[in-house]
């Protein structure tokens, strides 16, 4: 489990938060601290107070894959294969293991046919999928997506959802404004002004948010249909 205890950092004030294995969706208004929380989970920053632990380990002791809102801006290499191979090569893995991981990640995301292409010739959606494959190629224990889905076309978004569902990461933590995607998560956390207001299964959290702008239309319709 992911455990946050007495965490204070910038806007965040989280006395206790436990996230079980599976997919967690962070939702909430702009400026509520979602990206700040992700940066702590990723080990990019240490909390000013308190602790963040993944099964007892600090974030910097855990293999973490990260994709942010503008993934194409973080691409380093000209060739798609080389880009996805980056984490394996930086870890000094063998050529054979590197190729296995590249093809495994590309297959998972559905971009096997792009491996010999140059990144500059790809569409924005294809570049986003390359960034996701790169993050998955390190076989992370934790995959963190910071509003990664906010600028994707429908086809790319579906490919991302399939990859998230098929990946073997014990933990996927995503910040999203897509309430349909959030409804498919195992756990939803609603943040407001740096505090965790609600956390639990999607149905439980959405019910608590019924009279707010974050209450998903699909959940409202589902309840009406079942009434």
ABEGO torsion letter per residue (X at the ends): XBBBBGBBBEABBBABBBBBBEBBBBBEBBGAGAAAAAAAAAGABBBABEBBBBGGBBAAABBBBBBBABAAAABABABAAAAAAAAAAAAGBBAAAAAAAAAAAAAAAGAAAAAABBAAABBAAAAAAAAAAAAAAAGBABBBBBGAAAABBAAAAAAAAAAAAABABABBBBBBABAAAAAABABBBBBBGGBBABBEBAAAAAAAAAABAABBAAAAAAAAAAX
